[in-house]
Amino acid sequence: MASAQDVLIHAKIQDVAIAMDKNGRQYVRVIVNEERSLQGISYEVGVPVMAFGPQVEKAKALRKGDILKAICDRRESQGKVSYTILKIVK
């Protein structure tokens, strides 16, 4: 079962990759670290933030080390979290 909600992400970019989907359209995958805690132990984990369609051009300008500030659709499925960019905020 998957759940979704809109969230504001403000995180340092760890990696950026531009790729092609199966239909030959570009998309951008950004990896940011997200802080989590489990039984009182804090840790960071890399999570993917994807840009599709009209958000691709702005996302292609992002670089490793930049700060990503974006409104995203947060999805969680089988314990894995991912984000889809709805709007990049300057």
SEFIZA-3560 file (N, C-alpha, C; in Angstrom, 3 decimals):
REM SEFIZA-3560
<numar><xx>0.839</xx><yy>-1.181</yy><zz>0.000</zz><atom>N</atom></numar>
<numar><xx>0.000</xx><yy>0.000</yy><zz>0.000</zz><atom>CA</atom></numar>
<numar><xx>0.884</xx><yy>1.245</yy><zz>0.000</zz><atom>C</atom></numar>
<numar><xx>0.558</xx><yy>2.217</yy><zz>-0.803</zz><atom>N</atom></numar>
<numar><xx>1.347</xx><yy>3.446</yy><zz>-0.912</zz><atom>CA</atom></numar>
<numar><xx>0.564</xx><yy>4.613</yy><zz>-0.339</zz><atom>C</atom></numar>
<numar><xx>1.299</xx><yy>5.559</yy><zz>0.244</zz><atom>N</atom></numar>
<numar><xx>0.675</xx><yy>6.786</yy><zz>0.722</zz><atom>CA</atom></numar>
<numar><xx>1.402</xx><yy>7.957</yy><zz>0.089</zz><atom>C</atom></numar>
<numar><xx>0.693</xx><yy>9.110</yy><zz>-0.056</zz><atom>N</atom></numar>
<numar><xx>1.305</xx><yy>10.276</yy><zz>-0.693</zz><atom>CA</atom></numar>
<numar><xx>0.856</xx><yy>11.546</yy><zz>0.025</zz><atom>C</atom></numar>
<numar><xx>1.741</xx><yy>12.557</yy><zz>-0.003</zz><atom>N</atom></numar>
<numar><xx>1.411</xx><yy>13.863</yy><zz>0.554</zz><atom>CA</atom></numar>
<numar><xx>2.364</xx><yy>14.893</yy><zz>-0.031</zz><atom>C</atom></numar>
<numar><xx>1.931</xx><yy>16.154</yy><zz>-0.083</zz><atom>N</atom></numar>
<numar><xx>2.797</xx><yy>17.229</yy><zz>-0.566</zz><atom>CA</atom></numar>
<numar><xx>3.646</xx><yy>17.751</yy><zz>0.587</zz><atom>C</atom></numar>
<numar><xx>4.944</xx><yy>17.950</yy><zz>0.310</zz><atom>N</atom></numar>
<numar><xx>5.875</xx><yy>18.433</yy><zz>1.324</zz><atom>CA</atom></numar>
<numar><xx>6.831</xx><yy>19.437</yy><zz>0.695</zz><atom>C</atom></numar>
<numar><xx>7.461</xx><yy>20.263</yy><zz>1.533</zz><atom>N</atom></numar>
<numar><xx>8.497</xx><yy>21.182</yy><zz>1.086</zz><atom>CA</atom></numar>
<numar><xx>9.844</xx><yy>20.584</yy><zz>1.467</zz><atom>C</atom></numar>
<numar><xx>10.693</xx><yy>20.375</yy><zz>0.471</zz><atom>N</atom></numar>
<numar><xx>12.035</xx><yy>19.841</yy><zz>0.713</zz><atom>CA</atom></numar>
<numar><xx>13.030</xx><yy>20.989</yy><zz>0.654</zz><atom>C</atom></numar>
<numar><xx>13.924</xx><yy>21.013</yy><zz>1.615</zz><atom>N</atom></numar>
<numar><xx>15.020</xx><yy>21.987</yy><zz>1.643</zz><atom>CA</atom></numar>
<numar><xx>16.242</xx><yy>21.189</yy><zz>2.070</zz><atom>C</atom></numar>
<numar><xx>17.017</xx><yy>20.696</yy><zz>1.077</zz><atom>N</atom></numar>
<numar><xx>18.110</xx><yy>19.775</yy><zz>1.387</zz><atom>CA</atom></numar>
<numar><xx>19.266</xx><yy>19.946</yy><zz>0.406</zz><atom>C</atom></numar>
<numar><xx>20.459</xx><yy>19.601</yy><zz>0.883</zz><atom>N</atom></numar>
<numar><xx>21.654</xx><yy>19.654</yy><zz>0.046</zz><atom>CA</atom></numar>
<numar><xx>21.660</xx><yy>18.470</yy><zz>-0.921</zz><atom>C</atom></numar>
<numar><xx>21.959</xx><yy>18.769</yy><zz>-2.185</zz><atom>N</atom></numar>
<numar><xx>21.976</xx><yy>17.744</yy><zz>-3.223</zz><atom>CA</atom></numar>
<numar><xx>23.271</xx><yy>16.935</yy><zz>-3.139</zz><atom>C</atom></numar>
<numar><xx>23.128</xx><yy>15.614</yy><zz>-3.101</zz><atom>N</atom></numar>
<numar><xx>24.265</xx><yy>14.704</yy><zz>-3.042</zz><atom>CA</atom></numar>
<numar><xx>24.677</xx><yy>14.218</yy><zz>-4.434</zz><atom>C</atom></numar>
<numar><xx>23.709</xx><yy>14.137</yy><zz>-5.354</zz><atom>N</atom></numar>
<numar><xx>24.002</xx><yy>13.655</yy><zz>-6.702</zz><atom>CA</atom></numar>
<numar><xx>22.869</xx><yy>14.066</yy><zz>-7.635</zz><atom>C</atom></numar>
<numar><xx>23.188</xx><yy>14.262</yy><zz>-8.919</zz><atom>N</atom></numar>
<numar><xx>22.203</xx><yy>14.598</yy><zz>-9.948</zz><atom>CA</atom></numar>
<numar><xx>22.496</xx><yy>13.737</yy><zz>-11.167</zz><atom>C</atom></numar>
<numar><xx>21.456</xx><yy>13.135</yy><zz>-11.731</zz><atom>N</atom></numar>
<numar><xx>21.611</xx><yy>12.336</yy><zz>-12.948</zz><atom>CA</atom></numar>
<numar><xx>20.468</xx><yy>12.647</yy><zz>-13.902</zz><atom>C</atom></numar>
<numar><xx>20.818</xx><yy>12.844</yy><zz>-15.171</zz><atom>N</atom></numar>
<numar><xx>19.820</xx><yy>13.054</yy><zz>-16.219</zz><atom>CA</atom></numar>
<numar><xx>19.739</xx><yy>11.759</yy><zz>-17.007</zz><atom>C</atom></numar>
<numar><xx>18.528</xx><yy>11.274</yy><zz>-17.224</zz><atom>N</atom></numar>
<numar><xx>18.343</xx><yy>9.993</yy><zz>-17.911</zz><atom>CA</atom></numar>
<numar><xx>17.151</xx><yy>10.075</yy><zz>-18.854</zz><atom>C</atom></numar>
<numar><xx>16.957</xx><yy>9.021</yy><zz>-19.626</zz><atom>N</atom></numar>
<numar><xx>15.833</xx><yy>8.920</yy><zz>-20.552</zz><atom>CA</atom></numar>
<numar><xx>14.882</xx><yy>7.834</yy><zz>-20.063</zz><atom>C</atom></numar>
<numar><xx>13.575</xx><yy>8.121</yy><zz>-20.151</zz><atom>N</atom></numar>
<numar><xx>12.611</xx><yy>7.093</yy><zz>-19.786</zz><atom>CA</atom></numar>
<numar><xx>12.376</xx><yy>6.160</yy><zz>-20.974</zz><atom>C</atom></numar>
<numar><xx>11.516</xx><yy>5.186</yy><zz>-20.816</zz><atom>N</atom></numar>
<numar><xx>11.298</xx><yy>4.197</yy><zz>-21.875</zz><atom>CA</atom></numar>
<numar><xx>10.649</xx><yy>4.794</yy><zz>-23.120</zz><atom>C</atom></numar>
<numar><xx>10.088</xx><yy>6.008</yy><zz>-22.987</zz><atom>N</atom></numar>
<numar><xx>9.471</xx><yy>6.693</yy><zz>-24.129</zz><atom>CA</atom></numar>
<numar><xx>10.403</xx><yy>7.713</yy><zz>-24.771</zz><atom>C</atom></numar>
<numar><xx>11.668</xx><yy>7.739</yy><zz>-24.338</zz><atom>N</atom></numar>
<numar><xx>12.641</xx><yy>8.640</yy><zz>-24.922</zz><atom>CA</atom></numar>
<numar><xx>12.594</xx><yy>10.062</yy><zz>-24.393</zz><atom>C</atom></numar>
<numar><xx>11.893</xx><yy>10.294</yy><zz>-23.276</zz><atom>N</atom></numar>
<numar><xx>11.823</xx><yy>11.631</yy><zz>-22.667</zz><atom>CA</atom></numar>
<numar><xx>12.807</xx><yy>11.716</yy><zz>-21.514</zz><atom>C</atom></numar>
<numar><xx>13.424</xx><yy>12.893</yy><zz>-21.371</zz><atom>N</atom></numar>
<numar><xx>14.368</xx><yy>13.085</yy><zz>-20.276</zz><atom>CA</atom></numar>
<numar><xx>13.642</xx><yy>13.227</yy><zz>-18.944</zz><atom>C</atom></numar>
<numar><xx>14.316</xx><yy>12.760</yy><zz>-17.902</zz><atom>N</atom></numar>
<numar><xx>13.909</xx><yy>13.030</yy><zz>-16.524</zz><atom>CA</atom></numar>
<numar><xx>15.176</xx><yy>13.237</yy><zz>-15.717</zz><atom>C</atom></numar>
<numar><xx>15.025</xx><yy>13.818</yy><zz>-14.542</zz><atom>N</atom></numar>
<numar><xx>16.175</xx><yy>14.099</yy><zz>-13.682</zz><atom>CA</atom></numar>
<numar><xx>15.961</xx><yy>13.405</yy><zz>-12.350</zz><atom>C</atom></numar>
<numar><xx>17.014</xx><yy>12.714</yy><zz>-11.891</zz><atom>N</atom></numar>
<numar><xx>16.993</xx><yy>12.074</yy><zz>-10.575</zz><atom>CA</atom></numar>
<numar><xx>18.014</xx><yy>12.783</yy><zz>-9.695</zz><atom>C</atom></numar>
<numar><xx>17.523</xx><yy>13.342</yy><zz>-8.602</zz><atom>N</atom></numar>
<numar><xx>18.366</xx><yy>14.042</yy><zz>-7.629</zz><atom>CA</atom></numar>
<numar><xx>18.369</xx><yy>13.199</yy><zz>-6.359</zz><atom>C</atom></numar>
<numar><xx>19.523</xx><yy>13.057</yy><zz>-5.743</zz><atom>N</atom></numar>
<numar><xx>19.597</xx><yy>12.353</yy><zz>-4.458</zz><atom>CA</atom></numar>
<numar><xx>19.886</xx><yy>13.384</yy><zz>-3.374</zz><atom>C</atom></numar>
<numar><xx>19.057</xx><yy>13.386</yy><zz>-2.330</zz><atom>N</atom></numar>
<numar><xx>19.275</xx><yy>14.249</yy><zz>-1.161</zz><atom>CA</atom></numar>
<numar><xx>19.285</xx><yy>13.361</yy><zz>0.077</zz><atom>C</atom></numar>
<numar><xx>19.931</xx><yy>13.845</yy><zz>1.129</zz><atom>N</atom></numar>
<numar><xx>19.920</xx><yy>13.104</yy><zz>2.386</zz><atom>CA</atom></numar>
<numar><xx>18.730</xx><yy>13.532</yy><zz>3.221</zz><atom>C</atom></numar>
<numar><xx>18.105</xx><yy>12.558</yy><zz>3.848</zz><atom>N</atom></numar>
<numar><xx>16.971</xx><yy>12.795</yy><zz>4.724</zz><atom>CA</atom></numar>
<numar><xx>17.335</xx><yy>12.256</yy><zz>6.100</zz><atom>C</atom></numar>
<numar><xx>17.111</xx><yy>13.065</yy><zz>7.114</zz><atom>N</atom></numar>
<numar><xx>17.433</xx><yy>12.627</yy><zz>8.466</zz><atom>CA</atom></numar>
<numar><xx>16.270</xx><yy>11.811</yy><zz>9.028</zz><atom>C</atom></numar>
<numar><xx>16.622</xx><yy>10.692</yy><zz>9.623</zz><atom>N</atom></numar>
<numar><xx>15.632</xx><yy>9.800</yy><zz>10.234</zz><atom>CA</atom></numar>
<numar><xx>16.119</xx><yy>9.376</yy><zz>11.604</zz><atom>C</atom></numar>
<numar><xx>15.223</xx><yy>8.770</yy><zz>12.340</zz><atom>N</atom></numar>
<numar><xx>15.632</xx><yy>8.211</yy><zz>13.628</zz><atom>CA</atom></numar>
<numar><xx>14.865</xx><yy>6.915</yy><zz>13.864</zz><atom>C</atom></numar>
<numar><xx>15.536</xx><yy>6.021</yy><zz>14.528</zz><atom>N</atom></numar>
<numar><xx>14.959</xx><yy>4.732</yy><zz>14.852</zz><atom>CA</atom></numar>
<numar><xx>15.380</xx><yy>4.388</yy><zz>16.269</zz><atom>C</atom></numar>
<numar><xx>14.423</xx><yy>4.202</yy><zz>17.134</zz><atom>N</atom></numar>
<numar><xx>14.670</xx><yy>3.885</yy><zz>18.534</zz><atom>CA</atom></numar>
<numar><xx>15.688</xx><yy>4.843</yy><zz>19.160</zz><atom>C</atom></numar>
<numar><xx>15.529</xx><yy>6.143</yy><zz>18.863</zz><atom>N</atom></numar>
<numar><xx>16.378</xx><yy>7.165</yy><zz>19.455</zz><atom>CA</atom></numar>
<numar><xx>17.722</xx><yy>7.362</yy><zz>18.768</zz><atom>C</atom></numar>
<numar><xx>17.999</xx><yy>6.604</yy><zz>17.714</zz><atom>N</atom></numar>
<numar><xx>19.262</xx><yy>6.732</yy><zz>16.981</zz><atom>CA</atom></numar>
<numar><xx>18.995</xx><yy>7.522</yy><zz>15.703</zz><atom>C</atom></numar>
<numar><xx>19.679</xx><yy>8.670</yy><zz>15.548</zz><atom>N</atom></numar>
<numar><xx>19.528</xx><yy>9.496</yy><zz>14.350</zz><atom>CA</atom></numar>
<numar><xx>20.527</xx><yy>9.063</yy><zz>13.283</zz><atom>C</atom></numar>
<numar><xx>20.085</xx><yy>9.109</yy><zz>12.038</zz><atom>N</atom></numar>
<numar><xx>20.949</xx><yy>8.755</yy><zz>10.913</zz><atom>CA</atom></numar>
<numar><xx>20.423</xx><yy>9.431</yy><zz>9.649</zz><atom>C</atom></numar>
<numar><xx>21.257</xx><yy>9.472</yy><zz>8.609</zz><atom>N</atom></numar>
<numar><xx>20.862</xx><yy>10.038</yy><zz>7.325</zz><atom>CA</atom></numar>
<numar><xx>20.801</xx><yy>8.945</yy><zz>6.280</zz><atom>C</atom></numar>
<numar><xx>19.862</xx><yy>9.114</yy><zz>5.349</zz><atom>N</atom></numar>
<numar><xx>19.720</xx><yy>8.156</yy><zz>4.265</zz><atom>CA</atom></numar>
<numar><xx>19.459</xx><yy>8.940</yy><zz>2.978</zz><atom>C</atom></numar>
<numar><xx>20.045</xx><yy>8.490</yy><zz>1.873</zz><atom>N</atom></numar>
<numar><xx>19.823</xx><yy>9.126</yy><zz>0.576</zz><atom>CA</atom></numar>
<numar><xx>18.476</xx><yy>8.728</yy><zz>0.013</zz><atom>C</atom></numar>
<numar><xx>17.718</xx><yy>9.731</yy><zz>-0.446</zz><atom>N</atom></numar>
<numar><xx>16.413</xx><yy>9.458</yy><zz>-1.046</zz><atom>CA</atom></numar>
<numar><xx>16.339</xx><yy>10.105</yy><zz>-2.425</zz><atom>C</atom></numar>
<numar><xx>15.674</xx><yy>9.453</yy><zz>-3.381</zz><atom>N</atom></numar>
<numar><xx>15.556</xx><yy>10.012</yy><zz>-4.726</zz><atom>CA</atom></numar>
<numar><xx>14.450</xx><yy>11.062</yy><zz>-4.808</zz><atom>C</atom></numar>
<numar><xx>14.762</xx><yy>12.110</yy><zz>-5.552</zz><atom>N</atom></numar>
<numar><xx>13.797</xx><yy>13.164</yy><zz>-5.864</zz><atom>CA</atom></numar>
<numar><xx>13.769</xx><yy>13.244</yy><zz>-7.382</zz><atom>C</atom></numar>
<numar><xx>12.631</xx><yy>12.946</yy><zz>-7.981</zz><atom>N</atom></numar>
<numar><xx>12.527</xx><yy>12.841</yy><zz>-9.431</zz><atom>CA</atom></numar>
<numar><xx>11.832</xx><yy>14.059</yy><zz>-10.022</zz><atom>C</atom></numar>
<numar><xx>12.313</xx><yy>14.477</yy><zz>-11.207</zz><atom>N</atom></numar>
<numar><xx>11.679</xx><yy>15.576</yy><zz>-11.948</zz><atom>CA</atom></numar>
<numar><xx>11.258</xx><yy>15.048</yy><zz>-13.313</zz><atom>C</atom></numar>
<numar><xx>9.994</xx><yy>15.264</yy><zz>-13.641</zz><atom>N</atom></numar>
<numar><xx>9.442</xx><yy>14.828</yy><zz>-14.914</zz><atom>CA</atom></numar>
<numar><xx>8.769</xx><yy>16.006</yy><zz>-15.614</zz><atom>C</atom></numar>
<numar><xx>8.501</xx><yy>15.845</yy><zz>-16.890</zz><atom>N</atom></numar>
<numar><xx>7.721</xx><yy>16.815</yy><zz>-17.655</zz><atom>CA</atom></numar>
<numar><xx>8.236</xx><yy>18.236</yy><zz>-17.561</zz><atom>C</atom></numar>
<numar><xx>7.362</xx><yy>19.177</yy><zz>-17.176</zz><atom>N</atom></numar>
<numar><xx>7.742</xx><yy>20.595</yy><zz>-17.173</zz><atom>CA</atom></numar>
<numar><xx>8.810</xx><yy>20.957</yy><zz>-16.135</zz><atom>C</atom></numar>
<numar><xx>9.077</xx><yy>20.096</yy><zz>-15.176</zz><atom>N</atom></numar>
<numar><xx>10.080</xx><yy>20.387</yy><zz>-14.152</zz><atom>CA</atom></numar>
<numar><xx>11.494</xx><yy>19.990</yy><zz>-14.577</zz><atom>C</atom></numar>
<numar><xx>11.630</xx><yy>19.274</yy><zz>-15.679</zz><atom>N</atom></numar>
<numar><xx>12.934</xx><yy>18.758</yy><zz>-16.115</zz><atom>CA</atom></numar>
<numar><xx>13.919</xx><yy>19.890</yy><zz>-16.416</zz><atom>C</atom></numar>
<numar><xx>13.506</xx><yy>20.907</yy><zz>-17.154</zz><atom>N</atom></numar>
<numar><xx>14.434</xx><yy>21.974</yy><zz>-17.547</zz><atom>CA</atom></numar>
<numar><xx>15.041</xx><yy>22.672</yy><zz>-16.331</zz><atom>C</atom></numar>
<numar><xx>14.230</xx><yy>23.009</yy><zz>-15.337</zz><atom>N</atom></numar>
<numar><xx>14.757</xx><yy>23.640</yy><zz>-14.122</zz><atom>CA</atom></numar>
<numar><xx>15.650</xx><yy>22.674</yy><zz>-13.346</zz><atom>C</atom></numar>
<numar><xx>15.248</xx><yy>21.419</yy><zz>-13.292</zz><atom>N</atom></numar>
<numar><xx>16.016</xx><yy>20.427</yy><zz>-12.530</zz><atom>CA</atom></numar>
<numar><xx>17.363</xx><yy>20.135</yy><zz>-13.182</zz><atom>C</atom></numar>
<numar><xx>17.466</xx><yy>20.271</yy><zz>-14.513</zz><atom>N</atom></numar>
<numar><xx>18.739</xx><yy>20.018</yy><zz>-15.202</zz><atom>CA</atom></numar>
<numar><xx>19.805</xx><yy>21.033</yy><zz>-14.798</zz><atom>C</atom></numar>
<numar><xx>19.395</xx><yy>22.177</yy><zz>-14.275</zz><atom>N</atom></numar>
<numar><xx>20.348</xx><yy>23.200</yy><zz>-13.835</zz><atom>CA</atom></numar>
<numar><xx>20.899</xx><yy>22.927</yy><zz>-12.439</zz><atom>C</atom></numar>
<numar><xx>20.327</xx><yy>21.976</yy><zz>-11.726</zz><atom>N</atom></numar>
<numar><xx>20.784</xx><yy>21.658</yy><zz>-10.372</zz><atom>CA</atom></numar>
<numar><xx>22.125</xx><yy>20.936</yy><zz>-10.419</zz><atom>C</atom></numar>
<numar><xx>22.950</xx><yy>21.188</yy><zz>-9.421</zz><atom>N</atom></numar>
<numar><xx>24.278</xx><yy>20.582</yy><zz>-9.341</zz><atom>CA</atom></numar>
<numar><xx>24.509</xx><yy>20.004</yy><zz>-7.948</zz><atom>C</atom></numar>
<numar><xx>25.401</xx><yy>19.027</yy><zz>-7.882</zz><atom>N</atom></numar>
<numar><xx>25.810</xx><yy>18.455</yy><zz>-6.599</zz><atom>CA</atom></numar>
<numar><xx>26.316</xx><yy>19.586</yy><zz>-5.705</zz><atom>C</atom></numar>
<numar><xx>25.855</xx><yy>19.612</yy><zz>-4.451</zz><atom>N</atom></numar>
<numar><xx>26.249</xx><yy>20.645</yy><zz>-3.502</zz><atom>CA</atom></numar>
<numar><xx>25.259</xx><yy>21.790</yy><zz>-3.408</zz><atom>C</atom></numar>
<numar><xx>24.389</xx><yy>21.955</yy><zz>-4.448</zz><atom>N</atom></numar>
<numar><xx>23.343</xx><yy>22.977</yy><zz>-4.388</zz><atom>CA</atom></numar>
<numar><xx>22.327</xx><yy>22.603</yy><zz>-3.304</zz><atom>C</atom></numar>
<numar><xx>21.551</xx><yy>23.587</yy><zz>-2.914</zz><atom>N</atom></numar>
<numar><xx>20.432</xx><yy>23.332</yy><zz>-2.007</zz><atom>CA</atom></numar>
<numar><xx>19.165</xx><yy>23.238</yy><zz>-2.844</zz><atom>C</atom></numar>
<numar><xx>18.470</xx><yy>22.120</yy><zz>-2.734</zz><atom>N</atom></numar>
<numar><xx>17.203</xx><yy>21.935</yy><zz>-3.428</zz><atom>CA</atom></numar>
<numar><xx>16.083</xx><yy>22.421</yy><zz>-2.521</zz><atom>C</atom></numar>
<numar><xx>15.310</xx><yy>23.357</yy><zz>-3.030</zz><atom>N</atom></numar>
<numar><xx>14.115</xx><yy>23.812</yy><zz>-2.327</zz><atom>CA</atom></numar>
<numar><xx>12.969</xx><yy>23.600</yy><zz>-3.297</zz><atom>C</atom></numar>
<numar><xx>12.088</xx><yy>22.657</yy><zz>-2.977</zz><atom>N</atom></numar>
<numar><xx>11.029</xx><yy>22.287</yy><zz>-3.911</zz><atom>CA</atom></numar>
<numar><xx>9.815</xx><yy>21.749</yy><zz>-3.169</zz><atom>C</atom></numar>
<numar><xx>8.669</xx><yy>21.973</yy><zz>-3.785</zz><atom>N</atom></numar>
<numar><xx>7.436</xx><yy>21.340</yy><zz>-3.311</zz><atom>CA</atom></numar>
<numar><xx>7.364</xx><yy>20.003</yy><zz>-4.035</zz><atom>C</atom></numar>
<numar><xx>7.218</xx><yy>18.952</yy><zz>-3.264</zz><atom>N</atom></numar>
<numar><xx>7.271</xx><yy>17.600</yy><zz>-3.828</zz><atom>CA</atom></numar>
<numar><xx>6.107</xx><yy>16.753</yy><zz>-3.344</zz><atom>C</atom></numar>
<numar><xx>5.800</xx><yy>15.756</yy><zz>-4.138</zz><atom>N</atom></numar>
<numar><xx>4.857</xx><yy>14.718</yy><zz>-3.760</zz><atom>CA</atom></numar>
<numar><xx>5.677</xx><yy>13.617</yy><zz>-3.098</zz><atom>C</atom></numar>
<numar><xx>5.445</xx><yy>13.393</yy><zz>-1.808</zz><atom>N</atom></numar>
<numar><xx>6.187</xx><yy>12.368</yy><zz>-1.059</zz><atom>CA</atom></numar>
<numar><xx>5.403</xx><yy>11.069</yy><zz>-1.115</zz><atom>C</atom></numar>
<numar><xx>6.068</xx><yy>10.014</yy><zz>-1.544</zz><atom>N</atom></numar>
<numar><xx>5.427</xx><yy>8.703</yy><zz>-1.611</zz><atom>CA</atom></numar>
<numar><xx>6.219</xx><yy>7.698</yy><zz>-0.787</zz><atom>C</atom></numar>
<numar><xx>5.473</xx><yy>6.842</yy><zz>-0.146</zz><atom>N</atom></numar>
<numar><xx>6.101</xx><yy>5.765</yy><zz>0.620</zz><atom>CA</atom></numar>
<numar><xx>5.416</xx><yy>4.468</yy><zz>0.234</zz><atom>C</atom></numar>
<numar><xx>6.220</xx><yy>3.513</yy><zz>-0.178</zz><atom>N</atom></numar>
<numar><xx>5.700</xx><yy>2.218</yy><zz>-0.573</zz><atom>CA</atom></numar>
<numar><xx>6.647</xx><yy>1.148</yy><zz>-0.059</zz><atom>C</atom></numar>
<numar><xx>6.132</xx><yy>0.227</yy><zz>0.696</zz><atom>N</atom></numar>
<numar><xx>6.904</xx><yy>-0.871</yy><zz>1.262</zz><atom>CA</atom></numar>
<numar><xx>8.126</xx><yy>-0.363</yy><zz>2.017</zz><atom>C</atom></numar>
<numar><xx>7.958</xx><yy>0.739</yy><zz>2.757</zz><atom>N</atom></numar>
<numar><xx>9.024</xx><yy>1.288</yy><zz>3.590</zz><atom>CA</atom></numar>
<numar><xx>10.026</xx><yy>2.151</yy><zz>2.849</zz><atom>C</atom></numar>
<numar><xx>9.910</xx><yy>2.292</yy><zz>1.535</zz><atom>N</atom></numar>
<numar><xx>10.818</xx><yy>3.112</yy><zz>0.725</zz><atom>CA</atom></numar>
<numar><xx>10.149</xx><yy>4.454</yy><zz>0.435</zz><atom>C</atom></numar>
<numar><xx>10.910</xx><yy>5.541</yy><zz>0.627</zz><atom>N</atom></numar>
<numar><xx>10.404</xx><yy>6.887</yy><zz>0.396</zz><atom>CA</atom></numar>
<numar><xx>11.005</xx><yy>7.430</yy><zz>-0.893</zz><atom>C</atom></numar>
<numar><xx>10.181</xx><yy>8.098</yy><zz>-1.695</zz><atom>N</atom></numar>
<numar><xx>10.663</xx><yy>8.810</yy><zz>-2.878</zz><atom>CA</atom></numar>
<numar><xx>9.833</xx><yy>10.076</yy><zz>-3.034</zz><atom>C</atom></numar>
<numar><xx>10.387</xx><yy>11.015</yy><zz>-3.800</zz><atom>N</atom></numar>
<numar><xx>9.727</xx><yy>12.294</yy><zz>-4.017</zz><atom>CA</atom></numar>
<numar><xx>9.653</xx><yy>12.583</yy><zz>-5.499</zz><atom>C</atom></numar>
<numar><xx>8.583</xx><yy>13.261</yy><zz>-5.920</zz><atom>N</atom></numar>
<numar><xx>8.450</xx><yy>13.771</yy><zz>-7.268</zz><atom>CA</atom></numar>
<numar><xx>8.273</xx><yy>15.274</yy><zz>-7.169</zz><atom>C</atom></numar>
<numar><xx>9.109</xx><yy>16.019</yy><zz>-7.890</zz><atom>N</atom></numar>
<numar><xx>9.060</xx><yy>17.478</yy><zz>-7.826</zz><atom>CA</atom></numar>
<numar><xx>7.813</xx><yy>17.991</yy><zz>-8.518</zz><atom>C</atom></numar>
<numar><xx>7.057</xx><yy>18.812</yy><zz>-7.782</zz><atom>N</atom></numar>
<numar><xx>5.902</xx><yy>19.490</yy><zz>-8.342</zz><atom>CA</atom></numar>
<numar><xx>6.255</xx><yy>20.905</yy><zz>-8.767</zz><atom>C</atom></numar>
<numar><xx>7.144</xx><yy>21.559</yy><zz>-7.994</zz><atom>N</atom></numar>
<numar><xx>7.583</xx><yy>22.912</yy><zz>-8.305</zz><atom>CA</atom></numar>
<numar><xx>8.905</xx><yy>23.195</yy><zz>-7.584</zz><atom>C</atom></numar>
<numar><xx>9.893</xx><yy>23.666</yy><zz>-8.346</zz><atom>N</atom></numar>
<numar><xx>11.157</xx><yy>24.091</yy><zz>-7.742</zz><atom>CA</atom></numar>
<numar><xx>10.988</xx><yy>25.534</yy><zz>-7.305</zz><atom>C</atom></numar>
<numar><xx>11.343</xx><yy>25.808</yy><zz>-6.047</zz><atom>N</atom></numar>
<numar><xx>11.201</xx><yy>27.126</yy><zz>-5.458</zz><atom>CA</atom></numar>
<numar><xx>12.574</xx><yy>27.751</yy><zz>-5.379</zz><atom>C</atom></numar>
<numar><xx>12.697</xx><yy>29.003</yy><zz>-5.780</zz><atom>N</atom></numar>
<numar><xx>14.000</xx><yy>29.694</yy><zz>-5.730</zz><atom>CA</atom></numar>
<numar><xx>14.214</xx><yy>30.314</yy><zz>-4.372</zz><atom>C</atom></numar>
//
